[in-house]
Amino acid sequence: MEIDSEKWRQTLIEGAFALGLTVTANQARTMGEHALELLQWNRVTNLTSITDPVNVALKHYVDVLAAAPWIGDRAQILDAGTGGGFPGIPLAILRPDLSVTLVDSVRKKVTFLKHAIRILGLSGIDAIHGRLEDLCLLPQYGGKFDRVVCRAFSSLEDFANLTLPFLSPGGCLLAMKGPQADHAHETANQKDDGSIILGGTSFSMRIHRYRLPFLDARRSLVVLTPLAKG
């Protein structure tokens, strides 16, 4: 199987359908174009360690699309530590109603992201170079996003500390985690009422567990919603 072949695109479409999501043929083609650019640039810029076509379709695209049902209509999305554009670019392709901001601290990766956005003809999406702890202090970013989504952080504590300042009132954080994500070591300070304290802030926490189609690989989506003080 080759990236962006008919069989590759069908694998992506069927994998998404197994998760209850509809990816059109045109959307699968656009994701395939992104994947081709990703692997071409990956030869000189470290964008991904996943290069097998089936794994690219399922572990990159189908996996990150699992966050879509947790994102409301016309939401403002921040993809923190996006790397090669995951999950932001696939979400923007699936959901053109979203406004997506991709952030990465590595300039070469942001150069790729801007190139990909232009080549794919995407609108409502931008790529920003910078550190989260600096960008959150700028008025155009701090407190402006309905959802902050990421799969680059190994620690929920670090994720919450760095991304909470970007949330608008009523927003939530979406952490996409791998098979290690039973979170027993991270939820030791979880309260009996289902809340968890991260970095001194109380959140309600909901864990959505799923398996990647065809691979039967375990995944988790952790939804953290700040609780009102008082």
Phi, psi and omega in degrees: 000138178248150176303134176069012172286168178301318180294322179297313181296323179293324176299317179296313181298315181291324178295316178295320180298324179296337177265007178086020184243145179253116175250124181283166178299320180293321178295318178297323179294318179295320176296323176296321177296319176298317180297320178297314178296320180302311184287331176292313178290335182296341179294332182239343180233130183286095182253328183200148173263354180265115183232343177297130186306315180296316180294324176299313181299316187270315185279334176266301191277304182299317182302308185288335178293343178299342179281343188305317181296346182264008183241124182287171180296140175055033182283153173268120187243134170249123176260105188269118182072052192288336181063244180276007178111024182244129008267001192300313184292311176301322178295321179293325178291316180291322187236081181294350176286344184280152169252116190242130174244119178266133180233132172212147182273354180260117187298321181298324179291321179292325175300316176298315183300317179296320176298314182297316179302317181291314182296321182280348180069033181279146175239161180072023181217141180218158178240131184238134174267128178164171177265140183302319183294340176269317184295327182294343180277347181275137186298335181283350181239318183297126176069024188250355191245138177284327179221137167245123185236144183197149169229022182263346185266134175275339185244128174297325179300312179296317180301312182295316182299318186277335188250343180305320181298345180275344188286138169275163179304133181087358181278175178211162180259138179240112179254119180265123189237157181271200187292346179281001195273044166285343170063022181300319182286338182264347183251018179298333180261020177285135181280164182296335183276006178095001178270163179220143179258122178230119179061031179085359179249136177272133178234148161278142183233129176234131180248119176259113181260139179210172178236140178290127179303147178073324181265339183055036180269134182284138177219161176219144172244117181260120181256117182246118179244119181301137178266142179296140179281151176111000000 
